[in-house]
Amino acid sequence: MNLNKCERCGCFFASKNAVCPNCVSKDEHDISQLKNYLCESDSAVSIENLASGTGVSLKNVNRFLQNKDLYTTFTNLGLDSEININTIL
């Protein structure tokens, strides 16, 4: 098993995951908040508005968008489709 640095809190842990066990539930909660916000939005939302409207940090929103599956889910739910994932990566 590898020693990794948590992408969310920065602590070191032994696992194959990108975040430590303490942050997994926090990520799940944040992703749920983002999805709910996008579902309730009447129009396309920018990344900045998504972060400020949900209280999820811009750093974490960008980190979630690096996951292509989440990016696709978010754009299907109403994230501004003009945002290019390549500019985020």
Sequence and secondary structure as in RCSB ss.txt:
>XXXX:A:sequence
MNLNKCERCGCFFASKNAVCPNCVSKDEHDISQLKNYLCESDSAVSIENLASGTGVSLKNVNRFLQNKDLYTTFT
NLGLDSEININTIL
>XXXX:A:secstr
  EEE TTT  EEESSSSS HHHHHHHHHHHHHHHHHHHH SS B HHHHHHHHT  HHHHHHHHTSHHHHHHHH
HHTB TT  HHHH 
